[in-house]
Amino acid sequence: MFKILIIGGASFIGSSLSQYFLQNTNNNLATMDDLRAEKTLKNMEFAIQHRRGYRHKFYLSSFVDMYLSDKIFELEQPDIVIFCKTPEATCYHSTLARAIATAKKFNVKKFFYIHPQVASPIKHESYKYGLEVCDSDSAKDFVTKIKVCRLYGPRQDCSEPFVNAIDSALKLQQIDLSSAGNAPNEWLYIRDLCTAVDKIINDTKHKSEYIVSSGQVASEYDLVRNVMHITKYEPLEF
């Protein structure tokens, strides 16, 4: 059993991990988020609904206030930190650097940085800078990178074009996909990522990087049609 701190706990990935750990493990969980990014408040409400007694604590905080973030680490004494803050968050790469420094200061055993593939160019740049922080001299021997293919699942950020397409399809409304809607991508359902992360944090061998993929290649168009089929709705023409 671990004490886990998720930084960005109200994000799409963070809230999904929170739900998974609380429902499927005995780990004690704490989450941090400043609730500034899109949809995070709704995601946090969802995660709070899945609390199990005193096993989940939520802190409204960011690494701008170093005293408060230090206090959270002092109180929680986490064994594992998982960084999955959304790139819309303020000062993304500096927040990551501060999180790594604080985790080292409080003798955290394992620090994981989750790096998913995304459609948004702005998010892609932020994640790229995040990798540079992880590969810096002060972090490379401490941080484990988890690189993931394109993700999909409940409560996802609507900046991903196919998320809006699925929402429209389920409401039987007109569907608009990007011009790249037929381009093939590798996709992974969010719960499968959570299962993989659970296995990774229990891996006794130290590795600097993991790659999580599905081997399932499909276009946005195919993905929406598959979701429609699974949910028993009639597939709509795009």
N, C-alpha and C positions, 0 to 999 in steps of 0.2 A: 504494500500500500504506500502511495506517495502523497506528499503535499504538493499540489500543482497550482501554479499561478499563471493564468492566461491574461496576457496583455493585449487588449483589443477584444475583450470578452463579449462585447455586444455586436461585433461584426458578424457577417454571414458565417465565416469559418469559426470564429470564436464562440458564438452562441450555439452552433451545431456541436462543437467539441464539448461544451459545457453540458448540453443535454445528454450526449452520448456517455460521458464519464459518470454522470450522476445516475443514469439508468442502468449502466452495464458494468461498473467497477465499484470498488470500495474506497477509491481515492478521495482524499479531502481536497476541496477545490475553492480557490479564490479567483475572482476576476476583477480586472481594472479596465475602465474605459471612461473617456471624457464625454461620450455621447454627442460628439460634434458631427460625425459623419452621417450620411443619409441612412435612414431606417434603423439606426442603432438603438434608439429608445424602444421601438417596437420589438426588436430582437431581444433586448434585455428583459423586457416584460415577459417574453416567452420563456427565456431561460430561468427567470425567477419562479415561474409557475412550476418548474421541474426541480425545485430545490428539495433536498432530502434532509430534513432536520437541520442540524448545524454543520452539515458537510459543505455548504456553499455560502461564501461571503462575497458581496459585491462592493467595490470601492469606486466612487465617482472621483476619478483623479487622472492626471496626466503627468508626464515627466518634466513639465515646465516647473512645477513645484517640487524641487528636489527633496526638501525636508519631508513633505508628505509621502513621496514615493519611498524614501528611506524608511519612514515609519511603518509603511505597509510591509516592506520586506522584513523589518525587525519583528513585527507582530506575527507574520505568517511563517517566517523561516522556511520558504519553499525548498523542496528538493529539486523541482523541475520548473523551469519557466518556458512557456510557449508564446512566442511573439507572432500575432496574426492581426495586427492593427491594419485598418484599411488605409490605402494610400491617400485618400482625401483628407486624412487627418493632418493637422498642422505640423510642419517641420518633421516629416516622416523619418528621414534618415538620421536626423539629430536625436529624435526620440528613441530610435533603435540603438544608437550609440550609447545613449545615457542608460537605457535598459540593460545593455550588456555590461557596462561599467558597474552599475548597481548590483547586478546579479553576482559579479565576481567579488565585489566588496563584501557581500553577505554569504559567500561560500556556497552558492548554488551549485549542485552537482552537474546538472545538464541544462543547456539552453538551446532551444530549437527555434529556428526561423522558418516560417512556412512561406514559400514563394510559388504562387499559382500562376499559370498562363492566363492572360486576360486579353480582351479585345480592345480595350481603351488604350490609346497611345500614351495618355498622361499617366495612367496607372502603371503601364509597362515601364516607363522611365523611372517612376518611384521605386518599383521593385528592383530595377537594375541597380539603382544607387544603394538599395538595401543590401544587395549581394556584395557590392564593393565594401560596405561597412563590415560585413561578415568576413570578408577575405583580408581585412586589414591586419597588420602585425599584432595588434592588441586583442583581436577577436578570433583569428582563424583557428587557434588551438583550443578554443573554448566553445564556439558555436557550431551546432550541427544544422546544416541546411536541409530542408525538405522541399524538393522541387516537385511540382504537381502539374498535370495537364489541365485543360479547361474543366471547370467544375460547373455543376448545376444542382439545384435542389430548392427546397422551401426557403422563403425569406431572403432570397438572393437580391443583390443590388440591381436595380432596374437599368443601370448603365450598360448592362450586357444586353444586346439587341434581342436575342432569342427569349429572354425572360419576359419582355413585353409581348412578344409574339405568342408565347404560351398562355400568358394571362388573357390576351385578346381571344385566343382560340377557345379557351375554356368558357369564356363569356359569349361565345358564338358571335364575335365581332370581327370586323375586317382585320386581316393580319398583314403587318408590314415587317419585312425582313431587310437587313442591310444588303447592299449589292454583292457582298461576299457570302450571302446566305447559302450558296451551293458549294462553298469551299470546304474541303474536308478538314476536320480537326479531331483530335483525340479527346474524348469526354470521360469524366468520372463523376459518379453520383456522390454527393457530399457525405453520406453515411459511410460509403466505402473508404473515403479519405479518413474519417474518424477511426474506423477499424484499423487502418494502416498505421495511423499515429499511435494508437494504443499499443500495437505490436512494436513499433519503433522505440517508444520510451521504455519498454521492457527488455529491449535488446541489451544484453550484457557486454557486447563488443562495441567499443567506441568507433564510430565512423564519422567522417567530416561531412558526408553528404548522402542523402537517400533520394531516389527518384521514384515517385509514385505515379503509376500510369495504369490504364485499363486495357490497352490493346484494342479498344473499340473505336474505330474511326468512322465519323459520320459528319454530315453537314448540319448547319442550323436547321435547315428545312427538314432533314430526316429526323432530327431530334424532336422537333415539335410534333411531327406526325406520330412518332413512337409514343410520346406522352399522351397524345390524344387517344391512341389505340389502348394504352394501358388504363386510362381513366374511362374507357367505354364511350367516349364521345365520337361522333362521326368525324373523320378527318376532313378538314376544310381545304379548299383550293387556295393557293397563295397568289 
